[in-house]
């Protein structure tokens, strides 16, 4: 999804740590990268905000998608969402922010990078401490991460990439590097 950030997220925006290139396999794009160790892999609860663990993402472009993105001076967007599906009703101030499927996006991170810089760390995913405290413990234990990758739509109004995703609870995905493979979207579709 390419949606606006709800008011429960931090206004300063997410940050990314790109890293140096290394060699790749023959079927991957020539300039893929390797991710550094993840410094913040734990939840940090402050007085006003909750900072979620950093998530390392390595995007693998096939040769065709890498070539097309470079030719079109196109970027790649890595978008991470932290969502919860509350079992109990939330206070009214948060109910209007819930999606039609019953989920609530509590934090997001968005990184835009070029095709030769495909290793990033999603960081500074924060939510308001009052919102976090309003969630029952069972819901806090089941906060879901969803990471999507798509083209930056610099050369076309349409997304050019067909990519995998990362999905799981924050406890399942924290502290690990996650690979997402991408290819060009079939133009016939």
Secondary structure, DSSP 8 states (H G I E B T S, - for coil): ------TTB-TT--B-----B----TTB-TT-B-----S--S-EE-SSEEE---EEEEEEEBHHHHHHHHHTT-EEEEEEEEEE--SS---HHHHTT--TTS-EEEEEEEEEEETT--EEEEB--EEEHHHHHHS-HHHHTT-EEEEEEEE--SS-SS--EEE--EEEEHHHHTTSEEEEEEEE--TT-
